[in-house]
């Protein structure tokens, strides 16, 4: 259960409203990313890992070894775009984890 705190200070109210708007926007942005990611994976003719060449990957959500993942060529931590499909490549989970946030 959530605790609700009533505040009469207008400065705190506006800050709280700003935080809630940012949180709601971020939640929508994440949902749009996951939807776009699945569309990208499903649009590929064949899912082949860009690193090791593995070609038996599946477009699925989960934690299984044979699930294709989206790798950001320019990592998000290095300024890469999260929604630009030109910055995406298919990788197997093992290779994507090994690459981490390294910029090739």
Secondary structure, DSSP 8 states (H G I E B T S, - for coil): ---------HHHHHHHHHHHHHHHHHHHHHHHHHHHHHHHHHHSSS---TTT-----B---SS-TTBEEEEESS-GGGT--SS-GGGEEEEEHHHHHHHTT---
